[in-house]
Amino acid sequence: MRSLAREVEVFLPDPVLRKEVLRAALVFLHAHRLNLRGLSPRSPGQEAVGEAAHPPDAALDRLNAVLATAHHARVLDGFGARALSARLGSMALQQAGCERIANSPLPFVYSLLIYRTTYLYCLLLPLALIGTTGWMTPVFVAVVAYMFLGLAEVTEELSHPFATSLNGIALDAICRAAEISLAPHLGEAPPLPLQPEHHYLS
């Protein structure tokens, strides 16, 4: 997004058109965030693409249409059109990578083996410890079970990196950082960065 803003400054002399491109880019960014988190696309600021079958793609197509119109009107020269098209291609590539991660759950066989192995190990562990730990065996088994079951839950948590859980990627904060970076190019005062609430940054 930052590179797009700098390239638009170079290749698009019309300030109105520059702002249109950057605002369309922000629409794409938020549509992508909502899509990754499985939230409703009919959110404030997303009216232009909220009804589309795939809002992030619609937003990127809309941005591409703005650049194509500028190129056909000879406001954007061929070299600039090529550079900005490559930038949109890079954005689409990053979008596809994130969507592949979001739509590829942890294979069932992995989670199945993790939990079954953990349960089996914790059930057999007392038999191995009873001779040396005596009446403290339940305490040692409880500590080991807590650690292994905790690791299993961590595995499940990491399989949903874009969720709104405490361990999810802070997509709202990332989008706000992009808004702050683009604000000078839009001639606007940058918004304040998001701060953690109760140690949680959304």
Secondary structure per residue as TSV (DSSP state, phi and psi in degrees):
chain	resnum	aa	ss	phi	psi
A	1	M	-	360.0	-40.9
A	2	R	H	-65.8	-40.9
A	3	S	H	-66.7	-38.4
A	4	L	H	-60.1	-43.9
A	5	A	H	-61.8	-40.8
A	6	R	H	-69.4	-39.9
A	7	E	H	-68.3	-36.7
A	8	V	H	-62.5	-38.2
A	9	E	H	-60.9	-35.4
A	10	V	H	-77.5	-44.1
A	11	F	H	-97.1	-17.9
A	12	L	-	-114.6	104.9
A	13	P	-	-73.7	-23.2
A	14	D	-	-78.1	115.3
A	15	P	H	-64.7	-31.8
A	16	V	H	-66.3	-42.9
A	17	L	H	-67.3	-37.8
A	18	R	H	-59.6	-44.8
A	19	K	H	-65.2	-37.0
A	20	E	H	-62.9	-42.0
A	21	V	H	-64.7	-45.5
A	22	L	H	-69.1	-36.2
A	23	R	H	-67.4	-37.5
A	24	A	H	-65.5	-35.4
A	25	A	H	-65.8	-38.6
A	26	L	H	-68.0	-35.5
A	27	V	H	-60.6	-43.7
A	28	F	H	-60.9	-44.3
A	29	L	H	-59.9	-46.2
A	30	H	H	-72.5	-33.9
A	31	A	H	-63.3	-38.9
A	32	H	H	-65.2	-42.9
A	33	R	H	-61.2	-47.4
A	34	L	H	-63.1	-38.6
A	35	N	H	-67.0	-42.1
A	36	L	H	-64.3	-33.5
A	37	R	H	-92.2	-1.3
A	38	G	T	68.2	28.2
A	39	L	-	-91.1	166.9
A	40	S	-	-65.5	130.0
A	41	P	S	-74.5	-12.1
A	42	R	-	-86.8	66.0
A	43	S	-	-111.3	160.7
A	44	P	T	-55.9	133.4
A	45	G	T	89.9	-8.9
A	46	Q	-	-109.8	18.9
A	47	E	T	-59.7	-32.8
A	48	A	T	-68.9	-26.5
A	49	V	T	-127.0	1.0
A	50	G	T	-62.2	-27.1
A	51	E	T	-94.4	-0.9
A	52	A	S	-72.1	157.7
A	53	A	S	-64.5	-38.4
A	54	H	S	-135.2	91.8
A	55	P	H	-53.9	-42.0
A	56	P	H	-59.7	-42.0
A	57	D	H	-65.1	-40.7
A	58	A	H	-62.4	-39.7
A	59	A	H	-66.5	-40.0
A	60	L	H	-69.3	-37.6
A	61	D	H	-63.2	-39.5
A	62	R	H	-64.1	-41.6
A	63	L	H	-64.2	-41.6
A	64	N	H	-63.7	-38.2
A	65	A	H	-64.6	-37.2
A	66	V	H	-62.5	-45.1
A	67	L	H	-67.9	-38.4
A	68	A	H	-63.9	-42.0
A	69	T	H	-62.6	-41.3
A	70	A	H	-65.0	-37.5
A	71	H	H	-69.2	-42.6
A	72	H	H	-66.6	-30.0
A	73	A	T	-83.7	2.5
A	74	R	T	63.8	22.9
A	75	V	S	-81.0	-28.9
A	76	L	S	-115.5	122.4
A	77	D	-	-76.9	173.6
A	78	G	H	-63.7	-41.6
A	79	F	H	-65.2	-41.9
A	80	G	H	-64.5	-40.4
A	81	A	H	-63.1	-39.9
A	82	R	H	-65.1	-43.8
A	83	A	H	-65.6	-43.8
A	84	L	H	-71.2	-33.9
A	85	S	H	-64.1	-39.1
A	86	A	H	-64.3	-36.6
A	87	R	H	-65.4	-42.3
A	88	L	H	-63.9	-37.5
A	89	G	H	-62.5	-38.6
A	90	S	H	-65.6	-40.3
A	91	M	H	-63.5	-41.6
A	92	A	H	-64.9	-35.4
A	93	L	H	-65.5	-43.4
A	94	Q	H	-65.5	-38.7
A	95	Q	H	-59.8	-47.1
A	96	A	H	-62.8	-39.5
A	97	G	H	-62.1	-43.9
A	98	C	H	-64.7	-40.1
A	99	E	H	-67.1	-35.1
A	100	R	H	-63.5	-41.5
A	101	I	H	-64.6	-45.6
A	102	A	H	-65.5	-32.3
A	103	N	T	-99.0	9.8
A	104	S	-	-116.1	89.6
A	105	P	-	-69.2	164.5
A	106	L	-	-59.7	127.1
A	107	P	-	-54.3	137.1
A	108	F	H	-57.5	-36.8
A	109	V	H	-64.4	-32.3
A	110	Y	H	-67.2	-49.9
A	111	S	H	-64.5	-37.1
A	112	L	H	-61.7	-48.0
A	113	L	H	-65.1	-39.2
A	114	I	H	-60.5	-50.1
A	115	Y	H	-70.8	-42.9
A	116	R	H	-66.3	-40.6
A	117	T	H	-63.8	-40.5
A	118	T	H	-63.4	-47.6
A	119	Y	H	-63.0	-43.5
A	120	L	H	-64.1	-42.7
A	121	Y	H	-62.6	-44.3
A	122	C	H	-68.4	-30.1
A	123	L	H	-73.7	-34.9
A	124	L	H	-87.1	-20.5
A	125	L	H	-58.3	-41.2
A	126	P	H	-57.7	-34.9
A	127	L	H	-64.1	-31.5
A	128	A	H	-82.0	-26.0
A	129	L	H	-96.8	-21.3
A	130	I	H	-57.4	-33.5
A	131	G	H	-70.7	-29.1
A	132	T	H	-104.3	-30.3
A	133	T	H	-102.7	-14.9
A	134	G	G	59.7	-129.8
A	135	W	G	-69.6	-11.6
A	136	M	G	-83.2	-2.0
A	137	T	H	-53.9	-46.8
A	138	P	H	-58.9	-33.4
A	139	V	H	-66.8	-48.0
A	140	F	H	-63.6	-41.6
A	141	V	H	-64.1	-39.7
A	142	A	H	-63.3	-41.4
A	143	V	H	-64.4	-46.1
A	144	V	H	-63.9	-43.3
A	145	A	H	-63.1	-39.7
A	146	Y	H	-60.2	-44.4
A	147	M	H	-65.8	-46.3
A	148	F	H	-69.4	-41.3
A	149	L	H	-69.0	-32.0
A	150	G	H	-64.1	-41.3
A	151	L	H	-64.2	-36.6
A	152	A	H	-64.6	-40.1
A	153	E	H	-68.1	-35.7
A	154	V	H	-61.0	-40.4
A	155	T	H	-59.2	-44.4
A	156	E	H	-64.5	-39.7
A	157	E	H	-65.6	-40.7
A	158	L	H	-70.3	-17.4
A	159	S	T	-78.4	-4.6
A	160	H	-	-128.4	69.0
A	161	P	T	-69.1	-21.5
A	162	F	T	-98.7	7.1
A	163	A	S	-70.0	167.1
A	164	T	S	-89.1	16.8
A	165	S	S	-73.1	173.3
A	166	L	T	-62.0	-29.0
A	167	N	T	-99.7	7.1
A	168	G	S	-74.6	159.2
A	169	I	-	-65.8	137.5
A	170	A	-	-78.0	74.1
A	171	L	H	-66.4	-36.0
A	172	D	H	-62.1	-42.3
A	173	A	H	-67.8	-36.1
A	174	I	H	-65.4	-43.1
A	175	C	H	-64.8	-37.9
A	176	R	H	-65.6	-36.9
A	177	A	H	-62.0	-38.1
A	178	A	H	-66.5	-40.2
A	179	E	H	-62.3	-40.1
A	180	I	H	-63.4	-41.2
A	181	S	H	-68.2	-34.6
A	182	L	H	-86.6	-16.4
A	183	A	H	-56.3	-45.4
A	184	P	H	-61.0	-33.7
A	185	H	H	-72.3	-23.5
A	186	L	H	-91.5	-3.3
A	187	G	T	71.1	30.1
A	188	E	S	-119.8	160.4
A	189	A	-	-73.0	131.3
A	190	P	-	-68.5	141.1
A	191	P	-	-70.3	163.5
A	192	L	-	-74.5	143.6
A	193	P	-	-66.3	149.9
A	194	L	-	-69.9	141.1
A	195	Q	-	-112.3	148.9
A	196	P	-	-63.3	142.6
A	197	E	B	-116.5	117.0
A	198	H	T	55.0	43.9
A	199	H	T	67.8	18.2
A	200	Y	B	-119.7	122.5
A	201	L	-	-111.4	114.5
A	202	S	-	-77.5	360.0
